[in-house]
Amino acid sequence: MAKQWYVIHTMSGFEEKVKSSIQERAKTKGLEDKISRILIPTEKIIEVKGKKRKNQKRSFILVIF
């Protein structure tokens, strides 16, 4: 059976908390064997406002079933 994947958008800074929440819920419902991986890919962004450069990270959660 082909794997399905889902992207979950969260508030900035809460990615790890959401990941652990998904893992806990899957465990309590007996579904932890259904989830292959939970990834938090991150990309670095340089944002320029006026003449100031600001380094930021953008991330999201990817759940693979």
CHARMM internal coordinates of N, CA and C (Angstrom, degrees):
IC EDIT
DIST 1 N 1 CA 1.4443
DIST 1 CA 1 C 1.5313
ANGL 1 N 1 CA 1 C 109.76
DIST 1 C 2 N 1.3008
ANGL 1 CA 1 C 2 N 116.75
DIHE 1 N 1 CA 1 C 2 N 133.38
DIST 2 N 2 CA 1.4603
ANGL 1 C 2 N 2 CA 121.43
DIHE 1 CA 1 C 2 N 2 CA -179.25
DIST 2 CA 2 C 1.5219
ANGL 2 N 2 CA 2 C 110.35
DIHE 1 C 2 N 2 CA 2 C -69.76
DIST 2 C 3 N 1.3208
ANGL 2 CA 2 C 3 N 115.16
DIHE 2 N 2 CA 2 C 3 N 142.90
DIST 3 N 3 CA 1.4612
ANGL 2 C 3 N 3 CA 120.60
DIHE 2 CA 2 C 3 N 3 CA 178.28
DIST 3 CA 3 C 1.5180
ANGL 3 N 3 CA 3 C 109.90
DIHE 2 C 3 N 3 CA 3 C -75.03
DIST 3 C 4 N 1.3177
ANGL 3 CA 3 C 4 N 116.70
DIHE 3 N 3 CA 3 C 4 N 147.76
DIST 4 N 4 CA 1.4544
ANGL 3 C 4 N 4 CA 122.69
DIHE 3 CA 3 C 4 N 4 CA 174.09
DIST 4 CA 4 C 1.5157
ANGL 4 N 4 CA 4 C 107.31
DIHE 3 C 4 N 4 CA 4 C -112.12
DIST 4 C 5 N 1.3345
ANGL 4 CA 4 C 5 N 116.79
DIHE 4 N 4 CA 4 C 5 N 147.99
DIST 5 N 5 CA 1.4541
ANGL 4 C 5 N 5 CA 119.10
DIHE 4 CA 4 C 5 N 5 CA 178.47
DIST 5 CA 5 C 1.5176
ANGL 5 N 5 CA 5 C 110.09
DIHE 4 C 5 N 5 CA 5 C -130.77
DIST 5 C 6 N 1.3009
ANGL 5 CA 5 C 6 N 115.09
DIHE 5 N 5 CA 5 C 6 N 152.32
DIST 6 N 6 CA 1.4534
ANGL 5 C 6 N 6 CA 122.74
DIHE 5 CA 5 C 6 N 6 CA -177.14
DIST 6 CA 6 C 1.5156
ANGL 6 N 6 CA 6 C 108.96
DIHE 5 C 6 N 6 CA 6 C -135.19
DIST 6 C 7 N 1.3193
ANGL 6 CA 6 C 7 N 116.57
DIHE 6 N 6 CA 6 C 7 N 140.72
DIST 7 N 7 CA 1.4563
ANGL 6 C 7 N 7 CA 122.13
DIHE 6 CA 6 C 7 N 7 CA 175.01
DIST 7 CA 7 C 1.5175
ANGL 7 N 7 CA 7 C 107.29
DIHE 6 C 7 N 7 CA 7 C -104.01
DIST 7 C 8 N 1.3107
ANGL 7 CA 7 C 8 N 115.95
DIHE 7 N 7 CA 7 C 8 N 131.27
DIST 8 N 8 CA 1.4604
ANGL 7 C 8 N 8 CA 121.26
DIHE 7 CA 7 C 8 N 8 CA -179.78
DIST 8 CA 8 C 1.5197
ANGL 8 N 8 CA 8 C 108.09
DIHE 7 C 8 N 8 CA 8 C -116.71
DIST 8 C 9 N 1.3134
ANGL 8 CA 8 C 9 N 116.57
DIHE 8 N 8 CA 8 C 9 N 119.98
DIST 9 N 9 CA 1.4556
ANGL 8 C 9 N 9 CA 120.93
DIHE 8 CA 8 C 9 N 9 CA 177.30
DIST 9 CA 9 C 1.5236
ANGL 9 N 9 CA 9 C 108.50
DIHE 8 C 9 N 9 CA 9 C -88.40
DIST 9 C 10 N 1.3254
ANGL 9 CA 9 C 10 N 115.87
DIHE 9 N 9 CA 9 C 10 N 135.26
DIST 10 N 10 CA 1.4549
ANGL 9 C 10 N 10 CA 121.25
DIHE 9 CA 9 C 10 N 10 CA -179.18
DIST 10 CA 10 C 1.5198
ANGL 10 N 10 CA 10 C 109.52
DIHE 9 C 10 N 10 CA 10 C -130.25
DIST 10 C 11 N 1.3097
ANGL 10 CA 10 C 11 N 115.23
DIHE 10 N 10 CA 10 C 11 N 170.24
DIST 11 N 11 CA 1.4588
ANGL 10 C 11 N 11 CA 119.48
DIHE 10 CA 10 C 11 N 11 CA 173.52
DIST 11 CA 11 C 1.5183
ANGL 11 N 11 CA 11 C 107.88
DIHE 10 C 11 N 11 CA 11 C -69.13
DIST 11 C 12 N 1.2968
ANGL 11 CA 11 C 12 N 116.39
DIHE 11 N 11 CA 11 C 12 N 145.87
DIST 12 N 12 CA 1.4530
ANGL 11 C 12 N 12 CA 121.77
DIHE 11 CA 11 C 12 N 12 CA -178.56
DIST 12 CA 12 C 1.5309
ANGL 12 N 12 CA 12 C 110.28
DIHE 11 C 12 N 12 CA 12 C -58.44
DIST 12 C 13 N 1.3250
ANGL 12 CA 12 C 13 N 115.21
DIHE 12 N 12 CA 12 C 13 N 132.55
DIST 13 N 13 CA 1.4572
ANGL 12 C 13 N 13 CA 120.86
DIHE 12 CA 12 C 13 N 13 CA 178.60
DIST 13 CA 13 C 1.5197
ANGL 13 N 13 CA 13 C 114.51
DIHE 12 C 13 N 13 CA 13 C 91.36
DIST 13 C 14 N 1.3223
ANGL 13 CA 13 C 14 N 118.60
DIHE 13 N 13 CA 13 C 14 N -6.13
DIST 14 N 14 CA 1.4572
ANGL 13 C 14 N 14 CA 121.64
DIHE 13 CA 13 C 14 N 14 CA -177.47
DIST 14 CA 14 C 1.5246
ANGL 14 N 14 CA 14 C 112.60
DIHE 13 C 14 N 14 CA 14 C -108.18
DIST 14 C 15 N 1.3180
ANGL 14 CA 14 C 15 N 118.06
DIHE 14 N 14 CA 14 C 15 N 10.56
DIST 15 N 15 CA 1.4619
ANGL 14 C 15 N 15 CA 121.21
DIHE 14 CA 14 C 15 N 15 CA -175.00
DIST 15 CA 15 C 1.5321
ANGL 15 N 15 CA 15 C 112.52
DIHE 14 C 15 N 15 CA 15 C -60.44
DIST 15 C 16 N 1.3182
ANGL 15 CA 15 C 16 N 117.30
DIHE 15 N 15 CA 15 C 16 N -46.75
DIST 16 N 16 CA 1.4677
ANGL 15 C 16 N 16 CA 120.63
DIHE 15 CA 15 C 16 N 16 CA -179.50
DIST 16 CA 16 C 1.5248
ANGL 16 N 16 CA 16 C 111.19
DIHE 15 C 16 N 16 CA 16 C -65.19
DIST 16 C 17 N 1.3196
ANGL 16 CA 16 C 17 N 117.02
DIHE 16 N 16 CA 16 C 17 N -38.05
DIST 17 N 17 CA 1.4619
ANGL 16 C 17 N 17 CA 121.03
DIHE 16 CA 16 C 17 N 17 CA 179.24
DIST 17 CA 17 C 1.5289
ANGL 17 N 17 CA 17 C 110.72
DIHE 16 C 17 N 17 CA 17 C -65.05
DIST 17 C 18 N 1.3254
ANGL 17 CA 17 C 18 N 116.81
DIHE 17 N 17 CA 17 C 18 N -41.34
DIST 18 N 18 CA 1.4652
ANGL 17 C 18 N 18 CA 121.14
DIHE 17 CA 17 C 18 N 18 CA 178.23
DIST 18 CA 18 C 1.5247
ANGL 18 N 18 CA 18 C 110.20
DIHE 17 C 18 N 18 CA 18 C -66.59
DIST 18 C 19 N 1.3303
ANGL 18 CA 18 C 19 N 116.81
DIHE 18 N 18 CA 18 C 19 N -40.61
DIST 19 N 19 CA 1.4641
ANGL 18 C 19 N 19 CA 120.79
DIHE 18 CA 18 C 19 N 19 CA 178.72
DIST 19 CA 19 C 1.5285
ANGL 19 N 19 CA 19 C 110.63
DIHE 18 C 19 N 19 CA 19 C -59.67
DIST 19 C 20 N 1.3355
ANGL 19 CA 19 C 20 N 116.84
DIHE 19 N 19 CA 19 C 20 N -47.62
DIST 20 N 20 CA 1.4648
ANGL 19 C 20 N 20 CA 119.40
DIHE 19 CA 19 C 20 N 20 CA -179.52
DIST 20 CA 20 C 1.5290
ANGL 20 N 20 CA 20 C 111.13
DIHE 19 C 20 N 20 CA 20 C -67.06
DIST 20 C 21 N 1.3245
ANGL 20 CA 20 C 21 N 117.24
DIHE 20 N 20 CA 20 C 21 N -33.39
DIST 21 N 21 CA 1.4662
ANGL 20 C 21 N 21 CA 120.72
DIHE 20 CA 20 C 21 N 21 CA 177.34
DIST 21 CA 21 C 1.5289
ANGL 21 N 21 CA 21 C 111.05
DIHE 20 C 21 N 21 CA 21 C -64.97
DIST 21 C 22 N 1.3285
ANGL 21 CA 21 C 22 N 116.71
DIHE 21 N 21 CA 21 C 22 N -42.37
DIST 22 N 22 CA 1.4724
ANGL 21 C 22 N 22 CA 120.75
DIHE 21 CA 21 C 22 N 22 CA 177.52
DIST 22 CA 22 C 1.5215
ANGL 22 N 22 CA 22 C 110.17
DIHE 21 C 22 N 22 CA 22 C -62.04
DIST 22 C 23 N 1.3295
ANGL 22 CA 22 C 23 N 116.17
DIHE 22 N 22 CA 22 C 23 N -43.65
DIST 23 N 23 CA 1.4643
ANGL 22 C 23 N 23 CA 120.16
DIHE 22 CA 22 C 23 N 23 CA -179.83
DIST 23 CA 23 C 1.5262
ANGL 23 N 23 CA 23 C 111.55
DIHE 22 C 23 N 23 CA 23 C -64.36
DIST 23 C 24 N 1.3325
ANGL 23 CA 23 C 24 N 117.79
DIHE 23 N 23 CA 23 C 24 N -41.91
DIST 24 N 24 CA 1.4581
ANGL 23 C 24 N 24 CA 121.22
DIHE 23 CA 23 C 24 N 24 CA 179.22
DIST 24 CA 24 C 1.5267
ANGL 24 N 24 CA 24 C 111.82
DIHE 23 C 24 N 24 CA 24 C -65.05
DIST 24 C 25 N 1.3327
ANGL 24 CA 24 C 25 N 116.68
DIHE 24 N 24 CA 24 C 25 N -44.15
DIST 25 N 25 CA 1.4634
ANGL 24 C 25 N 25 CA 120.24
DIHE 24 CA 24 C 25 N 25 CA 179.46
DIST 25 CA 25 C 1.5236
ANGL 25 N 25 CA 25 C 111.40
DIHE 24 C 25 N 25 CA 25 C -63.91
DIST 25 C 26 N 1.3280
ANGL 25 CA 25 C 26 N 116.78
DIHE 25 N 25 CA 25 C 26 N -41.18
DIST 26 N 26 CA 1.4601
ANGL 25 C 26 N 26 CA 120.17
DIHE 25 CA 25 C 26 N 26 CA 178.30
DIST 26 CA 26 C 1.5285
ANGL 26 N 26 CA 26 C 110.54
DIHE 25 C 26 N 26 CA 26 C -62.24
DIST 26 C 27 N 1.3324
ANGL 26 CA 26 C 27 N 116.12
DIHE 26 N 26 CA 26 C 27 N -39.19
DIST 27 N 27 CA 1.4621
ANGL 26 C 27 N 27 CA 120.08
DIHE 26 CA 26 C 27 N 27 CA -179.68
DIST 27 CA 27 C 1.5305
ANGL 27 N 27 CA 27 C 111.03
DIHE 26 C 27 N 27 CA 27 C -67.13
DIST 27 C 28 N 1.3322
ANGL 27 CA 27 C 28 N 117.89
DIHE 27 N 27 CA 27 C 28 N -44.38
DIST 28 N 28 CA 1.4620
ANGL 27 C 28 N 28 CA 120.40
DIHE 27 CA 27 C 28 N 28 CA -177.86
DIST 28 CA 28 C 1.5226
ANGL 28 N 28 CA 28 C 112.06
DIHE 27 C 28 N 28 CA 28 C -68.32
DIST 28 C 29 N 1.3291
ANGL 28 CA 28 C 29 N 117.10
DIHE 28 N 28 CA 28 C 29 N -27.61
DIST 29 N 29 CA 1.4677
ANGL 28 C 29 N 29 CA 120.54
DIHE 28 CA 28 C 29 N 29 CA 179.92
DIST 29 CA 29 C 1.5272
ANGL 29 N 29 CA 29 C 112.13
DIHE 28 C 29 N 29 CA 29 C -94.84
DIST 29 C 30 N 1.3469
ANGL 29 CA 29 C 30 N 116.96
DIHE 29 N 29 CA 29 C 30 N 1.89
DIST 30 N 30 CA 1.4544
ANGL 29 C 30 N 30 CA 121.04
DIHE 29 CA 29 C 30 N 30 CA 178.38
DIST 30 CA 30 C 1.5204
ANGL 30 N 30 CA 30 C 113.84
DIHE 29 C 30 N 30 CA 30 C 72.86
DIST 30 C 31 N 1.3158
ANGL 30 CA 30 C 31 N 116.59
DIHE 30 N 30 CA 30 C 31 N 28.40
DIST 31 N 31 CA 1.4692
ANGL 30 C 31 N 31 CA 120.67
DIHE 30 CA 30 C 31 N 31 CA -177.20
DIST 31 CA 31 C 1.5259
ANGL 31 N 31 CA 31 C 113.30
DIHE 30 C 31 N 31 CA 31 C -111.74
DIST 31 C 32 N 1.3336
ANGL 31 CA 31 C 32 N 118.27
DIHE 31 N 31 CA 31 C 32 N 10.60
DIST 32 N 32 CA 1.4620
ANGL 31 C 32 N 32 CA 119.30
DIHE 31 CA 31 C 32 N 32 CA -176.02
DIST 32 CA 32 C 1.5211
ANGL 32 N 32 CA 32 C 112.71
DIHE 31 C 32 N 32 CA 32 C -62.38
DIST 32 C 33 N 1.3305
ANGL 32 CA 32 C 33 N 118.35
DIHE 32 N 32 CA 32 C 33 N -25.10
DIST 33 N 33 CA 1.4592
ANGL 32 C 33 N 33 CA 120.11
DIHE 32 CA 32 C 33 N 33 CA 178.12
DIST 33 CA 33 C 1.5291
ANGL 33 N 33 CA 33 C 112.14
DIHE 32 C 33 N 33 CA 33 C -76.53
DIST 33 C 34 N 1.3166
ANGL 33 CA 33 C 34 N 118.15
DIHE 33 N 33 CA 33 C 34 N -13.15
DIST 34 N 34 CA 1.4711
ANGL 33 C 34 N 34 CA 122.32
DIHE 33 CA 33 C 34 N 34 CA 178.90
DIST 34 CA 34 C 1.5261
ANGL 34 N 34 CA 34 C 112.50
DIHE 33 C 34 N 34 CA 34 C -82.02
DIST 34 C 35 N 1.3327
ANGL 34 CA 34 C 35 N 117.19
DIHE 34 N 34 CA 34 C 35 N -24.14
DIST 35 N 35 CA 1.4611
ANGL 34 C 35 N 35 CA 121.46
DIHE 34 CA 34 C 35 N 35 CA -178.33
DIST 35 CA 35 C 1.5244
ANGL 35 N 35 CA 35 C 109.00
DIHE 34 C 35 N 35 CA 35 C -93.60
DIST 35 C 36 N 1.3234
ANGL 35 CA 35 C 36 N 116.69
DIHE 35 N 35 CA 35 C 36 N 120.15
DIST 36 N 36 CA 1.4588
ANGL 35 C 36 N 36 CA 120.65
DIHE 35 CA 35 C 36 N 36 CA 178.98
DIST 36 CA 36 C 1.5241
ANGL 36 N 36 CA 36 C 111.07
DIHE 35 C 36 N 36 CA 36 C -76.91
DIST 36 C 37 N 1.3362
ANGL 36 CA 36 C 37 N 115.51
DIHE 36 N 36 CA 36 C 37 N -53.34
DIST 37 N 37 CA 1.4611
ANGL 36 C 37 N 37 CA 120.38
DIHE 36 CA 36 C 37 N 37 CA -177.14
DIST 37 CA 37 C 1.5207
ANGL 37 N 37 CA 37 C 110.30
DIHE 36 C 37 N 37 CA 37 C -149.96
DIST 37 C 38 N 1.3079
ANGL 37 CA 37 C 38 N 114.98
DIHE 37 N 37 CA 37 C 38 N 153.04
DIST 38 N 38 CA 1.4612
ANGL 37 C 38 N 38 CA 121.86
DIHE 37 CA 37 C 38 N 38 CA 169.61
DIST 38 CA 38 C 1.5206
ANGL 38 N 38 CA 38 C 105.67
DIHE 37 C 38 N 38 CA 38 C -125.99
DIST 38 C 39 N 1.3204
ANGL 38 CA 38 C 39 N 116.06
DIHE 38 N 38 CA 38 C 39 N 115.99
DIST 39 N 39 CA 1.4681
ANGL 38 C 39 N 39 CA 121.96
DIHE 38 CA 38 C 39 N 39 CA -176.49
DIST 39 CA 39 C 1.5204
ANGL 39 N 39 CA 39 C 110.40
DIHE 38 C 39 N 39 CA 39 C -113.68
DIST 39 C 40 N 1.3290
ANGL 39 CA 39 C 40 N 115.84
DIHE 39 N 39 CA 39 C 40 N 150.32
DIST 40 N 40 CA 1.4530
ANGL 39 C 40 N 40 CA 121.04
DIHE 39 CA 39 C 40 N 40 CA 173.58
DIST 40 CA 40 C 1.5304
ANGL 40 N 40 CA 40 C 107.61
DIHE 39 C 40 N 40 CA 40 C -125.24
DIST 40 C 41 N 1.3503
ANGL 40 CA 40 C 41 N 116.70
DIHE 40 N 40 CA 40 C 41 N 82.59
DIST 41 N 41 CA 1.4649
ANGL 40 C 41 N 41 CA 119.45
DIHE 40 CA 40 C 41 N 41 CA 177.41
DIST 41 CA 41 C 1.5307
ANGL 41 N 41 CA 41 C 110.28
DIHE 40 C 41 N 41 CA 41 C -68.78
DIST 41 C 42 N 1.3108
ANGL 41 CA 41 C 42 N 116.45
DIHE 41 N 41 CA 41 C 42 N 143.05
DIST 42 N 42 CA 1.4617
ANGL 41 C 42 N 42 CA 121.59
DIHE 41 CA 41 C 42 N 42 CA -178.56
DIST 42 CA 42 C 1.5239
ANGL 42 N 42 CA 42 C 109.00
DIHE 41 C 42 N 42 CA 42 C -130.65
DIST 42 C 43 N 1.3212
ANGL 42 CA 42 C 43 N 115.95
DIHE 42 N 42 CA 42 C 43 N 139.05
DIST 43 N 43 CA 1.4557
ANGL 42 C 43 N 43 CA 119.99
DIHE 42 CA 42 C 43 N 43 CA 174.00
DIST 43 CA 43 C 1.5132
ANGL 43 N 43 CA 43 C 108.60
DIHE 42 C 43 N 43 CA 43 C -123.01
DIST 43 C 44 N 1.3203
ANGL 43 CA 43 C 44 N 115.79
DIHE 43 N 43 CA 43 C 44 N 144.10
DIST 44 N 44 CA 1.4590
ANGL 43 C 44 N 44 CA 120.97
DIHE 43 CA 43 C 44 N 44 CA 178.52
DIST 44 CA 44 C 1.5226
ANGL 44 N 44 CA 44 C 109.03
DIHE 43 C 44 N 44 CA 44 C -90.77
DIST 44 C 45 N 1.3217
ANGL 44 CA 44 C 45 N 115.65
DIHE 44 N 44 CA 44 C 45 N 136.20
DIST 45 N 45 CA 1.4584
ANGL 44 C 45 N 45 CA 121.77
DIHE 44 CA 44 C 45 N 45 CA -177.89
DIST 45 CA 45 C 1.5188
ANGL 45 N 45 CA 45 C 108.22
DIHE 44 C 45 N 45 CA 45 C -126.91
DIST 45 C 46 N 1.3268
ANGL 45 CA 45 C 46 N 115.91
DIHE 45 N 45 CA 45 C 46 N 137.71
DIST 46 N 46 CA 1.4582
ANGL 45 C 46 N 46 CA 120.93
DIHE 45 CA 45 C 46 N 46 CA 172.87
DIST 46 CA 46 C 1.5202
ANGL 46 N 46 CA 46 C 106.80
DIHE 45 C 46 N 46 CA 46 C -106.87
DIST 46 C 47 N 1.3179
ANGL 46 CA 46 C 47 N 114.67
DIHE 46 N 46 CA 46 C 47 N 114.90
DIST 47 N 47 CA 1.4601
ANGL 46 C 47 N 47 CA 120.50
DIHE 46 CA 46 C 47 N 47 CA -178.14
DIST 47 CA 47 C 1.5247
ANGL 47 N 47 CA 47 C 108.23
DIHE 46 C 47 N 47 CA 47 C -103.40
DIST 47 C 48 N 1.3285
ANGL 47 CA 47 C 48 N 116.30
DIHE 47 N 47 CA 47 C 48 N 131.41
DIST 48 N 48 CA 1.4598
ANGL 47 C 48 N 48 CA 120.76
DIHE 47 CA 47 C 48 N 48 CA -179.21
DIST 48 CA 48 C 1.5283
ANGL 48 N 48 CA 48 C 108.17
DIHE 47 C 48 N 48 CA 48 C -112.56
DIST 48 C 49 N 1.3330
ANGL 48 CA 48 C 49 N 115.15
DIHE 48 N 48 CA 48 C 49 N 121.06
DIST 49 N 49 CA 1.4615
ANGL 48 C 49 N 49 CA 121.49
DIHE 48 CA 48 C 49 N 49 CA 175.32
DIST 49 CA 49 C 1.5231
ANGL 49 N 49 CA 49 C 106.96
DIHE 48 C 49 N 49 CA 49 C -124.60
DIST 49 C 50 N 1.3154
ANGL 49 CA 49 C 50 N 115.04
DIHE 49 N 49 CA 49 C 50 N 118.11
DIST 50 N 50 CA 1.4622
ANGL 49 C 50 N 50 CA 118.25
DIHE 49 CA 49 C 50 N 50 CA -174.64
DIST 50 CA 50 C 1.5141
ANGL 50 N 50 CA 50 C 108.40
DIHE 49 C 50 N 50 CA 50 C 65.66
DIST 50 C 51 N 1.3160
ANGL 50 CA 50 C 51 N 116.75
DIHE 50 N 50 CA 50 C 51 N -120.31
DIST 51 N 51 CA 1.4658
ANGL 50 C 51 N 51 CA 120.70
DIHE 50 CA 50 C 51 N 51 CA 177.68
DIST 51 CA 51 C 1.5250
ANGL 51 N 51 CA 51 C 111.95
DIHE 50 C 51 N 51 CA 51 C -111.24
DIST 51 C 52 N 1.3218
ANGL 51 CA 51 C 52 N 116.38
DIHE 51 N 51 CA 51 C 52 N 8.28
DIST 52 N 52 CA 1.4660
ANGL 51 C 52 N 52 CA 120.48
DIHE 51 CA 51 C 52 N 52 CA -178.30
DIST 52 CA 52 C 1.5276
ANGL 52 N 52 CA 52 C 110.54
DIHE 51 C 52 N 52 CA 52 C -99.74
DIST 52 C 53 N 1.3293
ANGL 52 CA 52 C 53 N 114.00
DIHE 52 N 52 CA 52 C 53 N 136.10
DIST 53 N 53 CA 1.4699
ANGL 52 C 53 N 53 CA 120.92
DIHE 52 CA 52 C 53 N 53 CA 175.95
DIST 53 CA 53 C 1.5193
ANGL 53 N 53 CA 53 C 108.15
DIHE 52 C 53 N 53 CA 53 C -102.20
DIST 53 C 54 N 1.3152
ANGL 53 CA 53 C 54 N 115.94
DIHE 53 N 53 CA 53 C 54 N 135.49
DIST 54 N 54 CA 1.4526
ANGL 53 C 54 N 54 CA 121.06
DIHE 53 CA 53 C 54 N 54 CA -179.15
DIST 54 CA 54 C 1.5243
ANGL 54 N 54 CA 54 C 109.22
DIHE 53 C 54 N 54 CA 54 C -129.47
DIST 54 C 55 N 1.3351
ANGL 54 CA 54 C 55 N 116.80
DIHE 54 N 54 CA 54 C 55 N 123.72
DIST 55 N 55 CA 1.4583
ANGL 54 C 55 N 55 CA 121.67
DIHE 54 CA 54 C 55 N 55 CA 177.48
DIST 55 CA 55 C 1.5135
ANGL 55 N 55 CA 55 C 109.10
DIHE 54 C 55 N 55 CA 55 C -85.13
DIST 55 C 56 N 1.3312
ANGL 55 CA 55 C 56 N 116.58
DIHE 55 N 55 CA 55 C 56 N 131.36
DIST 56 N 56 CA 1.4508
ANGL 55 C 56 N 56 CA 121.96
DIHE 55 CA 55 C 56 N 56 CA 178.64
DIST 56 CA 56 C 1.5096
ANGL 56 N 56 CA 56 C 109.67
DIHE 55 C 56 N 56 CA 56 C -136.53
DIST 56 C 57 N 1.3345
ANGL 56 CA 56 C 57 N 115.23
DIHE 56 N 56 CA 56 C 57 N 163.60
DIST 57 N 57 CA 1.4595
ANGL 56 C 57 N 57 CA 121.13
DIHE 56 CA 56 C 57 N 57 CA 173.72
DIST 57 CA 57 C 1.5153
ANGL 57 N 57 CA 57 C 107.89
DIHE 56 C 57 N 57 CA 57 C -116.92
DIST 57 C 58 N 1.3147
ANGL 57 CA 57 C 58 N 116.30
DIHE 57 N 57 CA 57 C 58 N 140.69
DIST 58 N 58 CA 1.4625
ANGL 57 C 58 N 58 CA 122.22
DIHE 57 CA 57 C 58 N 58 CA 173.94
DIST 58 CA 58 C 1.5215
ANGL 58 N 58 CA 58 C 106.57
DIHE 57 C 58 N 58 CA 58 C -121.28
DIST 58 C 59 N 1.3210
ANGL 58 CA 58 C 59 N 115.44
DIHE 58 N 58 CA 58 C 59 N 130.14
DIST 59 N 59 CA 1.4588
ANGL 58 C 59 N 59 CA 118.36
DIHE 58 CA 58 C 59 N 59 CA -179.02
DIST 59 CA 59 C 1.5226
ANGL 59 N 59 CA 59 C 109.94
DIHE 58 C 59 N 59 CA 59 C -141.56
DIST 59 C 60 N 1.3290
ANGL 59 CA 59 C 60 N 114.69
DIHE 59 N 59 CA 59 C 60 N 164.15
DIST 60 N 60 CA 1.4496
ANGL 59 C 60 N 60 CA 122.50
DIHE 59 CA 59 C 60 N 60 CA 176.22
DIST 60 CA 60 C 1.5129
ANGL 60 N 60 CA 60 C 107.56
DIHE 59 C 60 N 60 CA 60 C -150.08
DIST 60 C 61 N 1.2977
ANGL 60 CA 60 C 61 N 116.71
DIHE 60 N 60 CA 60 C 61 N 169.81
DIST 61 N 61 CA 1.4653
ANGL 60 C 61 N 61 CA 120.88
DIHE 60 CA 60 C 61 N 61 CA -179.30
DIST 61 CA 61 C 1.5261
ANGL 61 N 61 CA 61 C 109.24
DIHE 60 C 61 N 61 CA 61 C -106.60
DIST 61 C 62 N 1.3159
ANGL 61 CA 61 C 62 N 116.29
DIHE 61 N 61 CA 61 C 62 N 133.03
DIST 62 N 62 CA 1.4561
ANGL 61 C 62 N 62 CA 122.48
DIHE 61 CA 61 C 62 N 62 CA 178.20
DIST 62 CA 62 C 1.5274
ANGL 62 N 62 CA 62 C 107.48
DIHE 61 C 62 N 62 CA 62 C -117.21
DIST 62 C 63 N 1.3351
ANGL 62 CA 62 C 63 N 115.85
DIHE 62 N 62 CA 62 C 63 N 119.37
DIST 63 N 63 CA 1.4715
ANGL 62 C 63 N 63 CA 121.12
DIHE 62 CA 62 C 63 N 63 CA 179.62
DIST 63 CA 63 C 1.5173
ANGL 63 N 63 CA 63 C 108.11
DIHE 62 C 63 N 63 CA 63 C -110.33
DIST 63 C 64 N 1.3284
ANGL 63 CA 63 C 64 N 116.31
DIHE 63 N 63 CA 63 C 64 N 126.72
DIST 64 N 64 CA 1.4562
ANGL 63 C 64 N 64 CA 121.65
DIHE 63 CA 63 C 64 N 64 CA -179.02
DIST 64 CA 64 C 1.5318
ANGL 64 N 64 CA 64 C 108.73
DIHE 63 C 64 N 64 CA 64 C -111.70
DIST 64 C 65 N 1.3233
ANGL 64 CA 64 C 65 N 115.84
DIHE 64 N 64 CA 64 C 65 N 121.19
DIST 65 N 65 CA 1.4611
ANGL 64 C 65 N 65 CA 122.45
DIHE 64 CA 64 C 65 N 65 CA 179.20
DIST 65 CA 65 C 1.5135
ANGL 65 N 65 CA 65 C 109.11
DIHE 64 C 65 N 65 CA 65 C -102.15
END
COOR INIT
IC SEED 1 N 1 CA 1 C
IC BUILD
